[in-house]
Amino acid sequence: MSIENKKRRDFIGLSFTAVAAVGGLAGLVAMKKTWDPLPSVKAAGFTTVDLSAVVEGELYQTQWRKKPIFILKKSSDMKPDDSRDVVVGDARYTVCIGLCTHLGCIPSFKNNQFICACHGGLFDASGNATFGPPPRGLDIPPFKIEGTTLVLGEVGPEYEKLVGKA
């Protein structure tokens, strides 16, 4: 084999390797773009609630990503809980996903507590588990406070502070 043929083979081999590497990289970029959620899907993941419309002592319910969300504006007779309460101005709120942490039933709110009738789980007005089989308190959804508006689905400093305490 002549030196010229060897150089030609080396060049063809390097060319093939370069084309394969570029093609593989393009394939990886395409796969990543396919796995990323569309901007319209990301935008649909946010729910806004005007907290000034929430009545003190009454449970307000909404949905976020097809999950029930409980928002309770605490009255003066309800025990404050700095590790779970969302404070907006002078008002304290309980914001939680309305699914029992035992088996996912939807609790009701009576006598300042959340009651899961399926297996007798009880949660206080702040969402802490107080009795029964639930292993932990009601989960807190990611949220952000903008003035008196609660934005569910966006992580804000208030949420990070609560998650750090809970």
DSSP file with accessible surface (Angstrom, degrees, kcal/mol):
  #  RESIDUE AA STRUCTURE BP1 BP2  ACC     N-H-->O    O-->H-N    N-H-->O    O-->H-N    TCO  KAPPA ALPHA  PHI   PSI    X-CA   Y-CA   Z-CA
    1    1 A M              0   0  160      0, 0.0     2,-0.1     0, 0.0     0, 0.0   0.000 360.0 360.0 360.0 132.2    0.0    0.0    0.0
    2    2 A S     >  -     0   0   60      1,-0.1     4,-1.9     4,-0.0     5,-0.2  -0.362 360.0-114.9 -81.1 162.9    1.4    3.3   -1.0
    3    3 A I  H  > S+     0   0  129      1,-0.2     4,-2.4     2,-0.2     5,-0.2   0.872 116.6  57.1 -64.6 -34.5    1.7    6.3    1.3
    4    4 A E  H  > S+     0   0  131      1,-0.2     4,-2.1     2,-0.2    -1,-0.2   0.911 106.8  47.8 -65.2 -41.4   -0.8    8.2   -0.8
    5    5 A N  H  > S+     0   0   70      2,-0.2     4,-2.5     1,-0.2    -1,-0.2   0.883 110.8  52.3 -64.6 -38.7   -3.5    5.4   -0.4
    6    6 A K  H  X S+     0   0  113     -4,-1.9     4,-2.5     2,-0.2    -2,-0.2   0.929 110.0  47.9 -64.1 -42.7   -2.9    5.4    3.4
    7    7 A K  H  X S+     0   0  145     -4,-2.4     4,-2.4     1,-0.2    -2,-0.2   0.903 111.3  51.3 -63.6 -39.1   -3.4    9.2    3.6
    8    8 A R  H  X S+     0   0  131     -4,-2.1     4,-2.5     2,-0.2    -2,-0.2   0.928 110.8  47.7 -64.6 -43.9   -6.5    8.9    1.5
    9    9 A R  H  X S+     0   0  165     -4,-2.5     4,-2.6     2,-0.2    -2,-0.2   0.909 111.7  50.3 -63.0 -42.9   -7.9    6.1    3.9
   10   10 A D  H  X S+     0   0   82     -4,-2.5     4,-2.7     2,-0.2     5,-0.2   0.918 110.9  49.5 -61.6 -42.3   -7.1    8.2    6.9
   11   11 A F  H  X S+     0   0  141     -4,-2.4     4,-2.6     2,-0.2    -2,-0.2   0.930 111.8  47.6 -63.5 -43.9   -8.8   11.2    5.4
   12   12 A I  H  X S+     0   0  104     -4,-2.5     4,-2.6     2,-0.2    -2,-0.2   0.919 112.6  50.1 -64.0 -40.6  -12.0    9.2    4.6
   13   13 A G  H  X S+     0   0   34     -4,-2.6     4,-2.3     1,-0.2    -2,-0.2   0.932 112.6  45.6 -64.3 -45.2  -12.0    7.7    8.1
   14   14 A L  H  X S+     0   0  125     -4,-2.7     4,-2.5     2,-0.2    -1,-0.2   0.896 112.3  52.0 -64.8 -39.7  -11.7   11.1    9.7
   15   15 A S  H  X S+     0   0   44     -4,-2.6     4,-2.5    -5,-0.2     5,-0.2   0.934 110.2  48.3 -62.1 -45.9  -14.4   12.5    7.4
   16   16 A F  H  X S+     0   0  150     -4,-2.6     4,-2.6     1,-0.2     5,-0.2   0.930 111.6  50.2 -60.7 -43.1  -16.7    9.7    8.3
   17   17 A T  H  X S+     0   0   88     -4,-2.3     4,-2.4     2,-0.2    -2,-0.2   0.920 111.3  48.6 -62.0 -43.2  -16.0   10.2   12.1
   18   18 A A  H  X S+     0   0   55     -4,-2.5     4,-2.5     2,-0.2     5,-0.2   0.931 112.5  47.4 -64.6 -44.4  -16.7   14.0   11.8
   19   19 A V  H  X S+     0   0  105     -4,-2.5     4,-2.6     1,-0.2    -2,-0.2   0.925 113.0  49.3 -64.3 -41.2  -20.0   13.5    9.9
   20   20 A A  H  X S+     0   0   53     -4,-2.6     4,-2.7    -5,-0.2    -2,-0.2   0.910 111.1  49.9 -65.0 -40.0  -21.1   10.8   12.4
   21   21 A A  H  X S+     0   0   63     -4,-2.4     4,-2.5    -5,-0.2    -2,-0.2   0.936 112.4  46.5 -65.1 -44.4  -20.3   13.1   15.4
   22   22 A V  H  X S+     0   0  103     -4,-2.5     4,-2.5     2,-0.2    -2,-0.2   0.928 114.0  48.8 -64.3 -42.9  -22.2   16.0   13.9
   23   23 A G  H  X S+     0   0   44     -4,-2.6     4,-2.2    -5,-0.2    -2,-0.2   0.917 111.7  49.1 -63.7 -40.9  -25.2   13.8   13.1
   24   24 A G  H  X S+     0   0   40     -4,-2.7     4,-2.2     2,-0.2    -2,-0.2   0.918 111.5  49.1 -64.5 -42.4  -25.1   12.3   16.6
   25   25 A L  H  X S+     0   0  113     -4,-2.5     4,-2.4     2,-0.2    -2,-0.2   0.925 110.5  50.4 -63.3 -42.9  -25.0   15.8   18.2
   26   26 A A  H  X S+     0   0   60     -4,-2.5     4,-2.3     1,-0.2    -1,-0.2   0.901 109.5  52.0 -62.6 -38.3  -27.9   17.0   15.9
   27   27 A G  H  X S+     0   0   36     -4,-2.2     4,-2.3     2,-0.2    -1,-0.2   0.902 108.9  49.6 -64.8 -40.5  -29.9   13.9   17.0
   28   28 A L  H  X S+     0   0  105     -4,-2.2     4,-2.3     2,-0.2    -2,-0.2   0.911 110.7  49.9 -64.8 -41.2  -29.3   14.7   20.7
   29   29 A V  H  X S+     0   0   76     -4,-2.4     4,-2.3     1,-0.2    -2,-0.2   0.925 111.0  49.8 -63.2 -42.6  -30.4   18.3   20.3
   30   30 A A  H  X S+     0   0   52     -4,-2.3     4,-1.8     1,-0.2    -2,-0.2   0.908 110.0  50.6 -63.8 -40.5  -33.6   17.1   18.5
   31   31 A M  H  X S+     0   0   83     -4,-2.3     4,-2.0     2,-0.2    -1,-0.2   0.922 109.4  50.9 -64.0 -41.9  -34.4   14.6   21.2
   32   32 A K  H  X S+     0   0  116     -4,-2.3     4,-1.7     1,-0.2    -2,-0.2   0.930 109.4  50.1 -62.0 -44.2  -33.9   17.3   23.9
   33   33 A K  H  < S+     0   0  155     -4,-2.3    -1,-0.2     1,-0.2    -2,-0.2   0.861 109.3  52.7 -63.2 -32.5  -36.3   19.7   22.1
   34   34 A T  H  < S+     0   0  112     -4,-1.8    -1,-0.2     1,-0.2    -2,-0.2   0.885 110.3  47.1 -69.4 -37.0  -38.8   16.9   21.8
   35   35 A W  H  < S+     0   0  189     -4,-2.0    -2,-0.2    -5,-0.1    -1,-0.2   0.768  92.1  92.6 -78.1 -26.9  -38.7   16.2   25.6
   36   36 A D  S  < S-     0   0   73     -4,-1.7     2,-0.1    -5,-0.2     0, 0.0  -0.464  85.6-110.6 -68.0 138.9  -39.0   19.9   26.6
   37   37 A P        -     0   0   71      0, 0.0    -1,-0.1     0, 0.0    -2,-0.1  -0.400  35.4-105.1 -68.4 148.0  -42.6   21.0   27.2
   38   38 A L     >  -     0   0  114      1,-0.1     4,-2.3    -4,-0.1     3,-0.5  -0.335  27.3-113.7 -66.8 153.4  -44.1   23.5   24.8
   39   39 A P  H  > S+     0   0  105      0, 0.0     4,-2.4     0, 0.0     5,-0.2   0.869 118.5  55.9 -57.8 -34.5  -44.4   27.1   25.9
   40   40 A S  H  > S+     0   0   85      2,-0.2     4,-1.5     1,-0.2     5,-0.1   0.873 107.4  48.9 -66.7 -33.8  -48.2   26.8   25.7
   41   41 A V  H  > S+     0   0   84     -3,-0.5     4,-0.6     2,-0.2    -1,-0.2   0.917 110.6  50.2 -71.3 -40.8  -48.0   23.8   28.1
   42   42 A K  H >< S+     0   0  124     -4,-2.3     3,-1.1     1,-0.2    -2,-0.2   0.918 110.0  50.5 -61.8 -42.7  -45.8   25.7   30.5
   43   43 A A  H >< S+     0   0   65     -4,-2.4     3,-1.2     1,-0.3    -1,-0.2   0.844 104.2  58.4 -65.5 -31.6  -48.2   28.7   30.5
   44   44 A A  H 3< S+     0   0   80     -4,-1.5    21,-0.3     1,-0.3    -1,-0.3   0.647  90.8  73.8 -73.0 -11.4  -51.1   26.4   31.2
   45   45 A G  T << S+     0   0    3     -3,-1.1     2,-0.4    -4,-0.6    -1,-0.3   0.406  82.5  85.2 -83.3   4.2  -49.3   25.3   34.4
   46   46 A F    <   -     0   0   87     -3,-1.2     2,-0.4   107,-0.1   107,-0.2  -0.884  51.6-177.2-111.0 138.4  -50.1   28.6   36.2
   47   47 A T  E     -A  152   0A  34    105,-1.6   105,-3.5    -2,-0.4     2,-0.4  -1.000  12.0-153.7-129.2 132.7  -53.3   29.5   38.1
   48   48 A T  E     -A  151   0A  99     -2,-0.4     2,-0.4   103,-0.2   103,-0.2  -0.880   9.0-172.3-110.2 142.3  -53.8   33.0   39.6
   49   49 A V  E     -A  150   0A   3    101,-2.4   101,-3.2    -2,-0.4     2,-0.8  -0.998  22.8-135.3-132.9 129.3  -56.0   33.7   42.6
   50   50 A D  E >   -A  149   0A  79     -2,-0.4     3,-1.3    99,-0.2     4,-0.2  -0.744  16.8-163.8 -83.0 109.0  -57.0   37.1   44.0
   51   51 A L  G >  S+     0   0    1     97,-2.7     3,-1.3    -2,-0.8    -1,-0.2   0.728  81.1  71.2 -70.7 -19.3  -56.5   36.7   47.8
   52   52 A S  G 3  S+     0   0   77     96,-0.5    -1,-0.3     1,-0.3    97,-0.1   0.751  94.6  56.2 -69.1 -19.1  -58.5   39.8   48.6
   53   53 A A  G <  S+     0   0   71     -3,-1.3     2,-0.4     2,-0.1    -1,-0.3   0.568  82.7 104.8 -86.3  -9.4  -61.7   37.9   47.4
   54   54 A V  S <  S-     0   0    6     -3,-1.3     2,-0.3    -4,-0.2     5,-0.1  -0.597  70.6-132.4 -77.8 129.6  -61.1   35.1   49.9
   55   55 A V    >   -     0   0   78     -2,-0.4     3,-1.7     1,-0.1    18,-0.6  -0.634  26.0-104.5 -85.5 136.7  -63.5   35.3   52.9
   56   56 A E  B 3  S+c   73   0B 107     -2,-0.3    18,-0.2     1,-0.2    -1,-0.1  -0.335 102.0   8.8 -62.0 130.3  -62.0   34.8   56.4
   57   57 A G  T 3  S+     0   0   24     16,-3.3     2,-0.4     1,-0.2    -1,-0.2   0.351 106.1 104.8  84.0  -7.8  -62.8   31.4   57.9
   58   58 A E  S <  S-     0   0  124     -3,-1.7    15,-0.7    15,-0.2     2,-0.4  -0.878  73.0-118.8-109.1 143.2  -64.2   30.0   54.7
   59   59 A L  E     -D   72   0B  40     -2,-0.4     2,-0.5    13,-0.2    13,-0.2  -0.630  23.4-159.3 -81.3 125.8  -62.4   27.5   52.5
   60   60 A Y  E     -D   71   0B  98     11,-3.1    11,-2.9    -2,-0.4     2,-0.4  -0.900  10.2-161.4-103.0 132.4  -61.8   28.7   48.9
   61   61 A Q  E     +D   70   0B 115     -2,-0.5     2,-0.3     9,-0.2     9,-0.2  -0.937  19.5 153.0-119.1 140.7  -61.2   25.9   46.4
   62   62 A T  E     -D   69   0B  35      7,-1.9     7,-3.1    -2,-0.4     2,-0.4  -0.814  35.6-109.8-144.4-176.8  -59.6   26.2   43.0
   63   63 A Q  E     -D   68   0B 122     -2,-0.3     2,-0.4     5,-0.2    34,-0.0  -0.957  21.7-178.5-124.7 145.9  -57.7   23.8   40.6
   64   64 A W  E >  S-D   67   0B  12      3,-2.2     3,-1.7    -2,-0.4   -19,-0.1  -0.963  81.3 -14.1-140.9 120.2  -54.1   23.8   39.6
   65   65 A R  T 3  S-     0   0  149     -2,-0.4   -20,-0.1   -21,-0.3    -1,-0.0   0.897 127.8 -57.2  51.4  43.8  -53.0   21.1   37.1
   66   66 A K  T 3  S+     0   0  191      1,-0.2    -1,-0.3     0, 0.0    -3,-0.0   0.659 114.2 118.4  63.7  21.1  -56.2   19.2   37.7
   67   67 A K  E <  S-D   64   0B  91     -3,-1.7    -3,-2.2    32,-0.0    -1,-0.2  -0.921  70.8-111.9-112.4 141.8  -55.5   19.0   41.5
   68   68 A P  E     -D   63   0B  20      0, 0.0    30,-3.1     0, 0.0     2,-0.5  -0.516  30.3-158.1 -71.7 135.9  -57.8   20.6   44.1
   69   69 A I  E     -DE  62  97B   0     -7,-3.1    -7,-1.9    28,-0.3     2,-0.5  -0.972   1.4-153.2-116.7 128.7  -56.2   23.5   45.9
   70   70 A F  E     -DE  61  96B   1     26,-3.0    26,-2.2    -2,-0.5     2,-0.5  -0.893  11.3-176.4-101.8 129.4  -57.5   24.7   49.3
   71   71 A I  E     -DE  60  95B   0    -11,-2.9   -11,-3.1    -2,-0.5     2,-0.5  -0.992   4.4-177.5-125.8 120.8  -57.0   28.3   50.3
   72   72 A L  E     -DE  59  94B   0     22,-2.4    22,-2.6    -2,-0.5     2,-0.8  -0.979  19.9-149.2-123.5 118.7  -58.1   29.2   53.8
   73   73 A K  E     -cE  56  93B  47    -15,-0.7   -16,-3.3   -18,-0.6    20,-0.2  -0.808  32.8-128.5 -83.8 115.0  -57.9   32.8   55.1
   74   74 A K        -     0   0   13     18,-2.8    18,-0.4    -2,-0.8     2,-0.1  -0.417  16.0-143.4 -72.6 138.4  -57.4   32.2   58.8
   75   75 A S    >   -     0   0   21     -2,-0.1     3,-1.7   -19,-0.1    -1,-0.1  -0.437  33.3 -97.7 -89.9 171.6  -59.6   33.9   61.3
   76   76 A S  T 3  S+     0   0  124      1,-0.3    -1,-0.1    -2,-0.1    -2,-0.1   0.761 121.6  59.3 -65.0 -23.8  -58.3   35.1   64.7
   77   77 A D  T 3  S+     0   0  113      2,-0.1     2,-0.4     0, 0.0    -1,-0.3   0.564  87.5  92.1 -83.9  -4.9  -59.6   32.0   66.5
   78   78 A M  S <  S-     0   0   13     -3,-1.7    34,-0.0     1,-0.1    -4,-0.0  -0.741  87.1-110.8 -90.9 136.6  -57.3   29.7   64.3
   79   79 A K        -     0   0  170     -2,-0.4     2,-0.1     1,-0.1    -2,-0.1  -0.436  31.2-124.7 -68.2 127.1  -53.9   29.0   65.7
   80   80 A P        -     0   0   74      0, 0.0     2,-0.4     0, 0.0    -1,-0.1  -0.440  21.5-165.1 -70.8 147.2  -51.1   30.6   63.6
   81   81 A D    >>  -     0   0   30     -2,-0.1     4,-3.0     1,-0.1     3,-1.6  -0.872   8.8-169.0-136.5 100.8  -48.4   28.3   62.3
   82   82 A D  T 34 S+     0   0  100     -2,-0.4    -1,-0.1     1,-0.3    83,-0.1   0.720  86.3  60.1 -64.8 -20.1  -45.3   30.1   61.1
   83   83 A S  T 34 S+     0   0   39      1,-0.1    -1,-0.3    82,-0.1    83,-0.2   0.651 124.2  15.6 -83.5 -11.9  -43.9   27.0   59.4
   84   84 A R  T <4 S+     0   0   22     -3,-1.6    11,-0.5    81,-0.1     2,-0.2   0.546  96.9 104.5-133.4 -17.0  -47.0   26.6   57.0
   85   85 A D     <  -     0   0    7     -4,-3.0     2,-0.6     9,-0.1     9,-0.2  -0.508  58.5-141.9 -76.7 139.7  -48.9   29.9   57.0
   86   86 A V  E     -F   93   0B   4      7,-3.1     7,-2.5    -2,-0.2     2,-0.6  -0.892  19.3-153.4 -96.7 119.1  -48.6   32.2   54.0
   87   87 A V  E     +F   92   0B  78     -2,-0.6     2,-0.5     5,-0.2     5,-0.2  -0.873  19.5 173.0-102.3 121.4  -48.6   35.8   55.3
   88   88 A V  E >   -F   91   0B  21      3,-2.3     3,-1.9    -2,-0.6     2,-0.3  -0.964  68.1 -46.2-127.3 109.8  -49.9   38.5   52.9
   89   89 A G  T 3  S-     0   0   67     -2,-0.5    59,-0.0     1,-0.3    58,-0.0  -0.508 121.9 -26.1  67.0-125.0  -50.2   41.9   54.6
   90   90 A D  T 3  S+     0   0  176     -2,-0.3     2,-0.3    -3,-0.1    -1,-0.3   0.471 120.6  94.2 -96.7  -4.9  -51.9   41.3   58.0
   91   91 A A  E <   - F   0  88B  21     -3,-1.9    -3,-2.3   -18,-0.0     2,-0.4  -0.647  61.1-148.5 -95.1 148.4  -53.7   38.2   56.9
   92   92 A R  E     - F   0  87B  71    -18,-0.4   -18,-2.8    -2,-0.3     2,-0.3  -0.940  17.0-170.5-113.3 137.9  -52.6   34.5   57.2
   93   93 A Y  E     -EF  73  86B   9     -7,-2.5    -7,-3.1    -2,-0.4     2,-0.5  -0.939  20.9-143.0-127.8 147.0  -53.6   31.9   54.7
   94   94 A T  E     -E   72   0B   2    -22,-2.6   -22,-2.4    -2,-0.3     2,-0.5  -0.959  22.8-176.6-102.3 124.1  -53.3   28.1   54.4
   95   95 A V  E     +E   71   0B   4     -2,-0.5     2,-0.3   -11,-0.5   -24,-0.2  -0.987  19.4 143.3-122.6 118.5  -52.5   27.1   50.9
   96   96 A C  E     -E   70   0B   0    -26,-2.2   -26,-3.0    -2,-0.5     2,-0.5  -0.988  55.4 -97.3-151.9 160.3  -52.3   23.4   50.2
   97   97 A I  E     -E   69   0B  18     42,-3.5     2,-1.8    -2,-0.3    42,-0.3  -0.699  39.5-131.1 -78.3 127.1  -53.1   20.7   47.7
   98   98 A G  S    S+     0   0    0    -30,-3.1     2,-0.4    -2,-0.5   -29,-0.1  -0.234  70.8 107.8 -81.2  49.9  -56.5   19.2   48.7
   99   99 A L  S    S-     0   0   52     -2,-1.8    40,-0.4     7,-0.2     7,-0.2  -0.996  73.7-116.6-128.0 128.2  -55.5   15.6   48.6
  100  100 A C     >  -     0   0    6      5,-3.7     4,-1.7    -2,-0.4    37,-0.1  -0.350  18.4-136.7 -60.0 137.2  -54.9   13.4   51.6
  101  101 A T  T  4 S+     0   0   17     35,-0.3    -1,-0.1     2,-0.2    36,-0.1   0.491  96.2  64.5 -79.3   0.9  -51.3   12.3   51.9
  102  102 A H  T  4 S-     0   0   67     32,-0.1    -1,-0.2     3,-0.1    -2,-0.0   0.953 132.5 -20.6 -83.5 -65.4  -52.4    8.8   52.8
  103  103 A L  T  4 S-     0   0  115      2,-0.1    -2,-0.2    31,-0.0    -3,-0.0   0.270  93.9 -96.6-132.3  11.3  -54.3    7.6   49.7
  104  104 A G     <  +     0   0   38     -4,-1.7    -3,-0.1     1,-0.2     2,-0.1   0.666  66.5 152.6  86.4  17.3  -55.2   10.8   47.8
  105  105 A C        -     0   0   29     -6,-0.1    -5,-3.7     1,-0.1    -1,-0.2  -0.359  50.4-111.3 -72.4 161.7  -58.8   11.3   49.0
  106  106 A I        -     0   0  104     -7,-0.2    11,-0.3    -2,-0.1    -7,-0.2  -0.849  33.6-145.0 -98.4 112.7  -60.2   14.8   49.0
  107  107 A P        -     0   0    4      0, 0.0     9,-0.2     0, 0.0     2,-0.2  -0.351   6.8-133.4 -73.3 158.1  -60.8   16.0   52.6
  108  108 A S  E     -G  115   0C  46      7,-2.6     7,-3.1    -2,-0.0     2,-0.6  -0.679  15.7-123.6-103.3 164.4  -63.6   18.2   53.7
  109  109 A F  E     +G  114   0C  43     -2,-0.2     2,-0.3     5,-0.2     5,-0.2  -0.934  43.8 148.1-115.4 113.3  -63.3   21.3   56.0
  110  110 A K  E >   +G  113   0C 126      3,-2.5     3,-1.0    -2,-0.6    -2,-0.0  -0.996  63.2   4.0-142.9 142.2  -65.4   21.3   59.1
  111  111 A N  T 3  S-     0   0  147     -2,-0.3    -1,-0.1     1,-0.3     3,-0.1   0.884 128.5 -56.6  52.3  45.0  -64.9   22.8   62.6
  112  112 A N  T 3  S+     0   0   63      1,-0.2    13,-0.6   -55,-0.2     2,-0.3   0.793 120.2  90.9  59.3  31.7  -61.5   24.4   61.6
  113  113 A Q  E <  S-GH 110 124C  58     -3,-1.0    -3,-2.5    11,-0.2     2,-0.5  -0.993  75.6-118.1-149.9 154.4  -60.0   21.1   60.5
  114  114 A F  E     -GH 109 123C   0      9,-2.5     9,-2.6    -2,-0.3     2,-0.5  -0.821  31.6-162.6 -91.7 129.4  -59.6   19.1   57.3
  115  115 A I  E     -GH 108 122C  43     -7,-3.1    -7,-2.6    -2,-0.5     2,-0.8  -0.956  12.0-158.4-120.3 122.5  -61.3   15.7   57.7
  116  116 A C  E  >> - H   0 121C   1      5,-3.0     4,-1.1    -2,-0.5     5,-0.8  -0.862   7.1-168.6 -97.7 108.4  -60.6   12.8   55.3
  117  117 A A  T  45S+     0   0   93     -2,-0.8    -1,-0.1   -11,-0.3     5,-0.0   0.711  72.5  75.3 -72.7 -19.9  -63.6   10.5   55.7
  118  118 A C  T  45S-     0   0   74      1,-0.2    -1,-0.2   -12,-0.1    -2,-0.0   0.928 122.9  -2.2 -60.8 -48.1  -62.0    7.6   53.8
  119  119 A H  T  45S-     0   0   95     -3,-0.4    -1,-0.2     2,-0.1    -2,-0.2   0.168 104.5 -97.7-133.0  15.2  -59.7    6.4   56.7
  120  120 A G  T  <5 +     0   0   34     -4,-1.1    -3,-0.2     1,-0.2     2,-0.2   0.700  61.4 164.5  80.1  20.8  -60.3    9.0   59.4
  121  121 A G  E   < -H  116   0C   1     -5,-0.8    -5,-3.0    11,-0.1     2,-0.4  -0.482  18.2-161.0 -73.1 139.6  -57.3   11.2   58.8
  122  122 A L  E     -HI 115 131C  39      9,-2.6     8,-3.1    -7,-0.2     9,-1.4  -0.970   9.9-175.5-123.5 140.1  -57.4   14.7   60.4
  123  123 A F  E     -HI 114 129C   0     -9,-2.6    -9,-2.5    -2,-0.4     6,-0.2  -0.983  23.8-124.6-129.4 141.9  -55.5   17.8   59.6
  124  124 A D  E >   -H  113   0C  45      4,-2.3     3,-2.0    -2,-0.4   -10,-0.2  -0.137  43.8 -85.0 -75.5-178.0  -55.5   21.1   61.5
  125  125 A A  T 3  S+     0   0   10    -13,-0.6   -12,-0.1     1,-0.3   -53,-0.1   0.703 130.7  54.5 -65.3 -17.1  -56.4   24.4   59.9
  126  126 A S  T 3  S-     0   0    4      2,-0.1    -1,-0.3   -46,-0.1   -31,-0.2   0.508 121.2-106.1 -91.4  -7.2  -52.7   24.8   58.7
  127  127 A G  S <  S+     0   0    0     -3,-2.0    11,-2.8     1,-0.3     2,-0.3   0.521  70.1 145.4  94.8   6.7  -52.8   21.4   57.0
  128  128 A N        -     0   0   45      9,-0.2    -4,-2.3     1,-0.1    -1,-0.3  -0.588  56.4-112.7 -76.4 138.2  -50.6   19.5   59.6
  129  129 A A  E     +I  123   0C  39     -2,-0.3    -6,-0.3    -6,-0.2     8,-0.1  -0.549  43.0 166.6 -69.6 127.0  -51.6   15.9   60.1
  130  130 A T  E     +     0   0C  78     -8,-3.1     2,-0.3     1,-0.4    -7,-0.2   0.605  58.7   8.2-116.9 -21.5  -53.0   15.5   63.6
  131  131 A F  E    S+I  122   0C 139     -9,-1.4    -9,-2.6     3,-0.0    -1,-0.4  -0.984  95.1  23.5-159.3 150.9  -54.6   12.1   63.6
  132  132 A G  S    S-     0   0   40     -2,-0.3   -11,-0.1   -11,-0.2   -12,-0.1  -0.407  98.2 -37.4  94.3-165.0  -55.0    8.9   61.6
  133  133 A P  S    S+     0   0   55      0, 0.0    -1,-0.2     0, 0.0   -13,-0.1   0.592  85.8 119.0 -79.6 -12.7  -53.0    7.2   58.8
  134  134 A P        -     0   0   12      0, 0.0   -32,-0.1     0, 0.0   -12,-0.1  -0.352  53.8-151.1 -58.8 129.1  -51.7   10.3   56.8
  135  135 A P  S    S+     0   0   94      0, 0.0     2,-0.3     0, 0.0   -33,-0.1   0.694  71.6   2.2 -75.1 -19.0  -47.9   10.2   57.0
  136  136 A R  S    S-     0   0  127      1,-0.1   -35,-0.3    -8,-0.0     3,-0.1  -0.944  88.7 -75.0-155.1 173.8  -47.5   14.0   56.7
  137  137 A G        -     0   0   14     -2,-0.3    -9,-0.2     1,-0.2   -10,-0.1  -0.119  68.5 -67.6 -68.7 172.1  -49.4   17.2   56.4
  138  138 A L        -     0   0    0    -11,-2.8    -1,-0.2     1,-0.1   -40,-0.1  -0.360  62.7-105.0 -62.2 139.4  -51.2   18.3   53.2
  139  139 A D        -     0   0   63    -40,-0.4   -42,-3.5   -42,-0.3   -40,-0.1  -0.383  25.0-133.1 -70.7 146.4  -48.7   19.2   50.5
  140  140 A I        -     0   0   24    -44,-0.2   -44,-0.2    -2,-0.1     3,-0.1  -0.877  19.7-136.8-100.2 123.6  -48.0   22.8   49.7
  141  141 A P        -     0   0    0      0, 0.0     2,-0.1     0, 0.0   -46,-0.0  -0.420  33.3 -91.2 -75.6 155.5  -48.0   23.6   45.9
  142  142 A P        +     0   0   31      0, 0.0    11,-3.1     0, 0.0    12,-0.4  -0.458  62.2 163.4 -64.2 135.8  -45.3   25.9   44.5
  143  143 A F  E     -B  152   0A   0      9,-0.2    13,-1.9    10,-0.2    16,-0.6  -0.963  30.8-152.2-150.5 167.0  -46.5   29.4   44.5
  144  144 A K  E     -B  151   0A  61      7,-1.5     7,-3.1    -2,-0.3     2,-0.5  -0.990  17.3-135.9-141.6 142.7  -45.5   33.1   44.3
  145  145 A I  E     +B  150   0A  24     -2,-0.3     2,-0.5     5,-0.2     5,-0.2  -0.901  18.7 179.6-103.4 126.9  -47.1   36.1   45.8
  146  146 A E  E >   -B  149   0A  97      3,-3.0     3,-1.8    -2,-0.5     2,-0.6  -0.875  68.2 -58.5-124.8  94.8  -47.5   39.2   43.7
  147  147 A G  T 3  S-     0   0   62     -2,-0.5   -58,-0.1     1,-0.3    -2,-0.0  -0.579 120.7 -20.7  70.3-114.4  -49.2   41.9   45.8
  148  148 A T  T 3  S+     0   0   73     -2,-0.6   -97,-2.7    -3,-0.1   -96,-0.5   0.141 119.1 101.9-109.1  18.2  -52.5   40.3   46.8
  149  149 A T  E <   -AB  50 146A  45     -3,-1.8    -3,-3.0   -99,-0.2     2,-0.5  -0.890  60.0-150.2-107.1 132.0  -52.4   37.7   43.9
  150  150 A L  E     -AB  49 145A   0   -101,-3.2  -101,-2.4    -2,-0.5     2,-0.7  -0.880   8.3-160.4 -98.0 123.8  -51.3   34.1   44.5
  151  151 A V  E >   -AB  48 144A   6     -7,-3.1    -7,-1.5    -2,-0.5     3,-0.8  -0.917   8.9-155.8-108.2 107.3  -49.7   32.6   41.4
  152  152 A L  E 3  S+AB  47 143A   0   -105,-3.5  -105,-1.6    -2,-0.7    -9,-0.2  -0.655  74.5  32.3 -83.1 136.8  -49.8   28.8   41.7
  153  153 A G  T 3  S+     0   0   15    -11,-3.1     2,-0.4    -2,-0.3   -10,-0.2   0.321  96.2  95.4 102.5  -6.3  -47.1   26.9   39.7
  154  154 A E  S <  S-     0   0   65     -3,-0.8     2,-0.5   -12,-0.4    -1,-0.2  -0.968  73.1-128.3-119.2 131.5  -44.4   29.4   40.0
  155  155 A V        +     0   0   76     -2,-0.4   -11,-0.2   -13,-0.2    -3,-0.0  -0.670  34.9 173.8 -83.3 122.2  -41.8   29.2   42.8
  156  156 A G     >  -     0   0    3    -13,-1.9     4,-2.2    -2,-0.5     3,-0.2  -0.699  47.7 -96.4-118.6 175.6  -41.3   32.4   44.7
  157  157 A P  H  > S+     0   0   87      0, 0.0     4,-2.1     0, 0.0     5,-0.2   0.841 121.5  58.1 -63.5 -31.2  -39.4   33.3   47.8
  158  158 A E  H  > S+     0   0   62      2,-0.2     4,-2.0     1,-0.2     5,-0.1   0.916 108.0  46.1 -64.7 -42.1  -42.4   32.8   50.1
  159  159 A Y  H  > S+     0   0   48    -16,-0.6     4,-2.8    -3,-0.2     5,-0.3   0.933 111.4  51.0 -65.9 -45.9  -42.7   29.2   48.9
  160  160 A E  H  X S+     0   0  125     -4,-2.2     4,-1.9     1,-0.2    -1,-0.2   0.879 109.4  52.2 -61.0 -35.8  -39.0   28.5   49.3
  161  161 A K  H  X S+     0   0  134     -4,-2.1     4,-1.2    -5,-0.2    -1,-0.2   0.926 112.3  44.9 -65.6 -43.4  -39.2   29.9   52.9
  162  162 A L  H  X S+     0   0    8     -4,-2.0     4,-2.5     1,-0.2     3,-0.3   0.911 112.3  50.4 -67.7 -42.6  -42.1   27.6   53.8
  163  163 A V  H  < S+     0   0   70     -4,-2.8    -1,-0.2     1,-0.2    -2,-0.2   0.876 107.3  55.4 -66.3 -32.1  -40.5   24.5   52.2
  164  164 A G  H  < S+     0   0   68     -4,-1.9    -1,-0.2    -5,-0.3    -2,-0.2   0.843 114.6  39.6 -67.2 -30.7  -37.3   25.2   54.1
  165  165 A K  H  <        0   0  105     -4,-1.2    -2,-0.2    -3,-0.3    -1,-0.2   0.823 360.0 360.0 -85.5 -35.8  -39.3   25.2   57.4
  166  166 A A     <        0   0   82     -4,-2.5   -82,-0.1   -83,-0.2    -4,-0.0  -0.240 360.0 360.0 -76.7 360.0  -41.7   22.4   56.8
